[in-house]
């Protein structure tokens, strides 16, 4: 771990690839872990969302149920580490699979973060593309019973609204993929934090960085499919490692 910390401190071009494991200390459940939300909630596919009023109701009832936790969540040690690297000027960028917006809450700007799967903190109209803060829509749903939640529509064009998250059945956005590729190609060291590295195409970016000559570090609990590619591998909780790096940076 000390070798990796020294590598982070000395490198002028650090990139982070972050997954759900960095946000569990902030109260955001790990979707894919044991007892994760996928075991209790049946996701709505994009085509179902478009075709069915009932599916839109289910989708928004779920979003409303998790909104208070997302709205009130505070950045953890990994988000603070990313923000500190950004302030130091050594952060090439963060590629994240997370949709909680905690990197931005920690102080990173939109051009420093690639939200591969979108964000729950912003709502978009799928017809006209207008966007607004999620609270303008979801705060009005707080405390309502699921059957009392009506799917919202755009006040400008009447189109369906949804968070900017990429739903099942949707492709990742090409501009975000291009930005992530630039981060992977520009870094000197790529640190994967709190990700199972099992979801593609997202998990391809750490490999791309490695093939381009960057060192690859993986810090997460449990094995990943990319462990054999790693130059540094730490099996354990994210927060102690990030706190150790922050202490050295200070």
C-alpha positions as a Markdown table, in Angstrom:
| # | Residue | x | y | z |
|---|---|---|---|---|
| 1 | Unk | 0.0 | 0.0 | 0.0 |
| 2 | Unk | 2.8 | 2.4 | 0.8 |
| 3 | Unk | 4.3 | 1.9 | -2.7 |
| 4 | Unk | 1.0 | 2.7 | -4.2 |
| 5 | Unk | 0.6 | 5.8 | -2.1 |
| 6 | Unk | 4.0 | 7.0 | -3.1 |
| 7 | Unk | 3.1 | 6.4 | -6.7 |
| 8 | Unk | 0.0 | 8.5 | -6.4 |
| 9 | Unk | 1.8 | 11.3 | -4.7 |
| 10 | Unk | 4.6 | 11.4 | -7.3 |
| 11 | Unk | 2.5 | 11.0 | -10.4 |
| 12 | Unk | 1.4 | 14.1 | -12.4 |
| 13 | Unk | -1.3 | 12.2 | -14.2 |
| 14 | Unk | -3.7 | 10.2 | -12.0 |
| 15 | Unk | -7.0 | 8.8 | -13.1 |
| 16 | Unk | -9.7 | 7.2 | -10.9 |
| 17 | Unk | -12.2 | 4.5 | -11.9 |
| 18 | Unk | -14.9 | 4.4 | -9.2 |
| 19 | Unk | -17.7 | 2.0 | -8.4 |
| 20 | Unk | -20.5 | 1.5 | -5.8 |
| 21 | Unk | -18.0 | 0.4 | -3.1 |
| 22 | Unk | -16.8 | 4.0 | -2.6 |
| 23 | Unk | -20.3 | 5.2 | -1.6 |
| 24 | Unk | -21.5 | 2.6 | 0.9 |
| 25 | Unk | -20.0 | 4.7 | 3.7 |
| 26 | Unk | -22.1 | 7.6 | 2.5 |
| 27 | Unk | -25.3 | 5.5 | 3.0 |
| 28 | Unk | -25.7 | 4.5 | -0.7 |
| 29 | Unk | -26.4 | 0.7 | -0.9 |
| 30 | Unk | -24.2 | -1.4 | -3.2 |
| 31 | Unk | -26.6 | -2.5 | -5.9 |
| 32 | Unk | -24.7 | -5.7 | -6.8 |
| 33 | Unk | -23.5 | -6.9 | -3.4 |
| 34 | Unk | -25.2 | -9.5 | -1.2 |
| 35 | Unk | -28.5 | -8.0 | -0.1 |
| 36 | Unk | -28.1 | -5.3 | -2.8 |
| 37 | Unk | -31.0 | -3.5 | -4.2 |
| 38 | Unk | -31.1 | -5.7 | -7.4 |
| 39 | Unk | -32.3 | -8.5 | -5.1 |
| 40 | Unk | -35.3 | -6.5 | -4.0 |
| 41 | Unk | -36.2 | -4.3 | -6.9 |
| 42 | Unk | -37.0 | -5.4 | -10.5 |
| 43 | Unk | -35.5 | -2.8 | -12.8 |
| 44 | Unk | -37.7 | -1.2 | -15.4 |
| 45 | Unk | -36.3 | -1.4 | -18.9 |
| 46 | Unk | -36.3 | 1.7 | -21.1 |
| 47 | Unk | -38.7 | 0.3 | -23.7 |
| 48 | Unk | -41.1 | -0.7 | -20.8 |
| 49 | Unk | -40.8 | 2.9 | -19.5 |
| 50 | Unk | -41.8 | 4.3 | -22.8 |
| 51 | Unk | -44.7 | 1.9 | -23.5 |
| 52 | Unk | -46.4 | 1.4 | -20.1 |
| 53 | Unk | -47.9 | 3.9 | -17.7 |
| 54 | Unk | -47.7 | 1.3 | -15.0 |
| 55 | Unk | -44.0 | 0.8 | -15.5 |
| 56 | Unk | -43.4 | 4.5 | -15.4 |
| 57 | Unk | -45.3 | 4.6 | -12.0 |
| 58 | Unk | -43.1 | 1.7 | -10.7 |
| 59 | Unk | -40.0 | 3.5 | -11.9 |
| 60 | Unk | -40.8 | 6.8 | -10.3 |
| 61 | Unk | -42.0 | 5.2 | -7.1 |
| 62 | Unk | -38.6 | 3.5 | -6.8 |
| 63 | Unk | -36.8 | 6.8 | -7.5 |
| 64 | Unk | -38.9 | 8.6 | -4.9 |
| 65 | Unk | -38.1 | 5.9 | -2.3 |
| 66 | Unk | -34.3 | 6.3 | -2.6 |
| 67 | Unk | -34.3 | 10.0 | -3.2 |
| 68 | Unk | -34.0 | 11.2 | 0.4 |
| 69 | Unk | -30.9 | 9.1 | 0.9 |
| 70 | Unk | -29.3 | 10.3 | -2.3 |
| 71 | Unk | -30.2 | 13.9 | -1.7 |
| 72 | Unk | -28.8 | 13.9 | 1.9 |
| 73 | Unk | -25.7 | 11.7 | 1.2 |
| 74 | Unk | -22.3 | 13.3 | 1.9 |
| 75 | Unk | -19.1 | 12.5 | 0.2 |
| 76 | Unk | -16.8 | 9.8 | 1.7 |
| 77 | Unk | -13.1 | 9.4 | 1.8 |
| 78 | Unk | -12.7 | 8.3 | -1.9 |
| 79 | Unk | -14.7 | 11.3 | -3.1 |
| 80 | Unk | -12.5 | 13.6 | -0.9 |
| 81 | Unk | -9.4 | 12.0 | -2.3 |
| 82 | Unk | -10.6 | 12.6 | -5.9 |
| 83 | Unk | -11.4 | 16.2 | -5.0 |
| 84 | Unk | -7.9 | 16.7 | -3.4 |
| 85 | Unk | -6.2 | 15.3 | -6.5 |
| 86 | Unk | -8.2 | 17.7 | -8.5 |
| 87 | Unk | -7.2 | 20.7 | -6.4 |
| 88 | Unk | -3.5 | 19.6 | -6.7 |
| 89 | Unk | -3.8 | 19.5 | -10.5 |
| 90 | Unk | -2.7 | 15.9 | -10.8 |
| 91 | Unk | -6.1 | 14.4 | -11.6 |
| 92 | Unk | -6.6 | 13.6 | -15.2 |
| 93 | Unk | -10.2 | 12.7 | -14.5 |
| 94 | Unk | -12.6 | 10.4 | -12.8 |
| 95 | Unk | -14.5 | 7.7 | -14.7 |
| 96 | Unk | -17.4 | 6.6 | -12.5 |
| 97 | Unk | -20.1 | 3.9 | -12.7 |
| 98 | Unk | -22.0 | 5.6 | -9.9 |
| 99 | Unk | -25.1 | 7.7 | -10.3 |
| 100 | Unk | -25.2 | 9.4 | -6.9 |
| 101 | Unk | -23.4 | 12.6 | -7.8 |
| 102 | Unk | -21.1 | 12.5 | -4.8 |
| 103 | Unk | -18.0 | 13.3 | -6.8 |
| 104 | Unk | -19.6 | 16.6 | -7.7 |
| 105 | Unk | -20.8 | 17.2 | -4.2 |
| 106 | Unk | -17.1 | 16.8 | -3.1 |
| 107 | Unk | -16.1 | 19.6 | -5.3 |
| 108 | Unk | -15.2 | 18.1 | -8.7 |
| 109 | Unk | -16.4 | 20.0 | -11.8 |
| 110 | Unk | -18.4 | 18.5 | -14.6 |
| 111 | Unk | -15.3 | 18.4 | -16.9 |
| 112 | Unk | -13.4 | 16.4 | -14.3 |
| 113 | Unk | -16.0 | 13.6 | -13.9 |
| 114 | Unk | -17.3 | 11.2 | -16.6 |
| 115 | Unk | -20.6 | 9.8 | -15.3 |
| 116 | Unk | -20.8 | 6.8 | -17.5 |
| 117 | Unk | -24.2 | 5.8 | -16.2 |
| 118 | Unk | -25.6 | 9.3 | -15.7 |
| 119 | Unk | -26.7 | 10.9 | -12.5 |
| 120 | Unk | -29.7 | 10.8 | -10.2 |
| 121 | Unk | -29.2 | 14.4 | -9.3 |
| 122 | Unk | -30.4 | 15.7 | -12.7 |
| 123 | Unk | -33.7 | 15.1 | -14.5 |
| 124 | Unk | -34.1 | 15.3 | -18.3 |
| 125 | Unk | -36.9 | 15.3 | -20.8 |
| 126 | Unk | -36.4 | 12.4 | -23.2 |
| 127 | Unk | -38.1 | 14.4 | -26.0 |
| 128 | Unk | -36.7 | 18.0 | -25.8 |
| 129 | Unk | -33.7 | 17.3 | -23.7 |
| 130 | Unk | -34.2 | 20.1 | -21.2 |
| 131 | Unk | -32.6 | 19.3 | -17.8 |
| 132 | Unk | -33.3 | 20.4 | -14.2 |
| 133 | Unk | -32.1 | 19.6 | -10.7 |
| 134 | Unk | -33.7 | 16.4 | -9.5 |
| 135 | Unk | -35.0 | 18.0 | -6.3 |
| 136 | Unk | -37.5 | 20.1 | -8.3 |
| 137 | Unk | -39.3 | 16.9 | -9.3 |
| 138 | Unk | -38.5 | 14.4 | -6.5 |
| 139 | Unk | -38.9 | 16.6 | -3.5 |
| 140 | Unk | -42.6 | 16.9 | -4.3 |
| 141 | Unk | -42.9 | 13.1 | -4.1 |
| 142 | Unk | -41.4 | 12.6 | -0.7 |
| 143 | Unk | -43.7 | 11.0 | 1.7 |
| 144 | Unk | -46.3 | 9.9 | -0.9 |
| 145 | Unk | -47.5 | 6.4 | -1.2 |
| 146 | Unk | -46.3 | 4.6 | -4.3 |
| 147 | Unk | -49.8 | 4.5 | -5.9 |
| 148 | Unk | -50.1 | 8.3 | -5.4 |
| 149 | Unk | -47.0 | 9.1 | -7.4 |
| 150 | Unk | -47.9 | 10.3 | -10.9 |
| 151 | Unk | -45.1 | 10.0 | -13.5 |
| 152 | Unk | -44.0 | 13.6 | -14.2 |
| 153 | Unk | -43.9 | 15.2 | -17.7 |
| 154 | Unk | -42.1 | 18.1 | -19.2 |
| 155 | Unk | -43.7 | 21.5 | -18.7 |
| 156 | Unk | -42.3 | 22.7 | -22.0 |
| 157 | Unk | -43.2 | 19.9 | -24.4 |
| 158 | Unk | -45.2 | 17.3 | -22.4 |
| 159 | Unk | -42.5 | 14.6 | -22.9 |
| 160 | Unk | -41.7 | 12.0 | -20.3 |
| 161 | Unk | -39.2 | 13.0 | -17.6 |
| 162 | Unk | -36.5 | 10.7 | -16.1 |
| 163 | Unk | -33.2 | 11.1 | -14.3 |
| 164 | Unk | -30.2 | 11.3 | -16.6 |
| 165 | Unk | -29.2 | 7.8 | -15.6 |
| 166 | Unk | -28.8 | 5.2 | -18.3 |
| 167 | Unk | -31.6 | 2.7 | -17.9 |
| 168 | Unk | -31.5 | -1.0 | -18.7 |
| 169 | Unk | -32.0 | -1.3 | -22.5 |
| 170 | Unk | -30.3 | 2.0 | -23.2 |
| 171 | Unk | -26.7 | 2.3 | -24.6 |
| 172 | Unk | -24.1 | 4.4 | -22.8 |
| 173 | Unk | -23.8 | 7.9 | -24.3 |
| 174 | Unk | -21.1 | 8.2 | -27.0 |
| 175 | Unk | -19.7 | 11.5 | -25.8 |
| 176 | Unk | -19.2 | 10.0 | -22.3 |
| 177 | Unk | -17.5 | 7.0 | -23.8 |
| 178 | Unk | -15.2 | 9.2 | -25.8 |
| 179 | Unk | -14.3 | 11.3 | -22.7 |
| 180 | Unk | -13.6 | 8.2 | -20.7 |
| 181 | Unk | -11.3 | 6.9 | -23.4 |
| 182 | Unk | -9.4 | 10.2 | -23.3 |
| 183 | Unk | -8.9 | 9.9 | -19.5 |
| 184 | Unk | -7.7 | 6.3 | -19.9 |
| 185 | Unk | -5.3 | 7.2 | -22.6 |
| 186 | Unk | -3.8 | 10.2 | -20.8 |
| 187 | Unk | -3.2 | 8.8 | -17.3 |
| 188 | Unk | 0.1 | 7.5 | -15.9 |
| 189 | Unk | -1.6 | 5.5 | -13.2 |
| 190 | Unk | -5.2 | 4.3 | -13.1 |
| 191 | Unk | -6.8 | 3.5 | -9.7 |
| 192 | Unk | -9.9 | 1.4 | -9.6 |
| 193 | Unk | -11.8 | 2.0 | -6.3 |
| 194 | Unk | -14.7 | 0.0 | -5.1 |
| 195 | Unk | -15.7 | -1.6 | -8.4 |
| 196 | Unk | -16.3 | -5.3 | -9.1 |
| 197 | Unk | -14.8 | -4.5 | -12.6 |
| 198 | Unk | -17.3 | -6.9 | -14.1 |
| 199 | Unk | -19.7 | -4.6 | -16.0 |
| 200 | Unk | -18.7 | -3.8 | -19.6 |
| 201 | Unk | -18.1 | -1.7 | -21.5 |
| 202 | Unk | -17.2 | 0.4 | -18.4 |
| 203 | Unk | -14.6 | -2.1 | -17.0 |
| 204 | Unk | -12.7 | -1.9 | -20.3 |
| 205 | Unk | -11.3 | 1.5 | -19.5 |
| 206 | Unk | -8.8 | 0.3 | -16.7 |
| 207 | Unk | -7.6 | -2.3 | -19.2 |
| 208 | Unk | -7.2 | 0.3 | -21.9 |
| 209 | Unk | -5.2 | 2.5 | -19.6 |
| 210 | Unk | -2.9 | -0.5 | -18.7 |
| 211 | Unk | -2.4 | -1.4 | -22.4 |
| 212 | Unk | -1.4 | 2.3 | -23.0 |
| 213 | Unk | 1.4 | 2.0 | -20.5 |
| 214 | Unk | -0.3 | 3.2 | -17.3 |
| 215 | Unk | 0.1 | 1.4 | -14.0 |
| 216 | Unk | -3.1 | -0.2 | -12.8 |
| 217 | Unk | -4.1 | -0.3 | -9.1 |
| 218 | Unk | -7.2 | -2.1 | -7.8 |
| 219 | Unk | -8.5 | -1.3 | -4.4 |
| 220 | Unk | -11.7 | -3.1 | -3.4 |
| 221 | Unk | -13.0 | -5.9 | -1.2 |
| 222 | Unk | -13.1 | -9.3 | -2.9 |
| 223 | Unk | -11.7 | -10.6 | -6.2 |
| 224 | Unk | -12.2 | -9.0 | -9.6 |
| 225 | Unk | -11.7 | -10.4 | -13.1 |
| 226 | Unk | -8.8 | -7.9 | -13.7 |
| 227 | Unk | -6.7 | -8.8 | -10.7 |
| 228 | Unk | -4.1 | -10.5 | -12.9 |
| 229 | Unk | -3.6 | -7.3 | -14.8 |
| 230 | Unk | -3.0 | -5.1 | -11.7 |
| 231 | Unk | 0.4 | -3.7 | -10.7 |
| 232 | Unk | -1.1 | -2.9 | -7.2 |
| 233 | Unk | -3.8 | -5.0 | -5.6 |
| 234 | Unk | -5.3 | -4.1 | -2.2 |
| 235 | Unk | -8.2 | -6.3 | -1.0 |
| 236 | Unk | -10.1 | -4.4 | 1.7 |
| 237 | Unk | -12.3 | -1.5 | 2.5 |
| 238 | Unk | -11.9 | 1.7 | 0.5 |
| 239 | Unk | -12.0 | 4.3 | 3.3 |
| 240 | Unk | -8.8 | 3.4 | 5.2 |
| 241 | Unk | -6.8 | 3.4 | 2.0 |
| 242 | Unk | -8.1 | 6.8 | 0.8 |
| 243 | Unk | -7.7 | 8.3 | 4.3 |
| 244 | Unk | -4.0 | 7.1 | 4.3 |
| 245 | Unk | -3.4 | 8.7 | 0.9 |
| 246 | Unk | -5.1 | 11.9 | 2.1 |
| 247 | Unk | -2.9 | 11.9 | 5.2 |
| 248 | Unk | 0.3 | 11.6 | 3.1 |
| 249 | Unk | -0.9 | 14.3 | 0.7 |
| 250 | Unk | -1.5 | 16.6 | 3.7 |
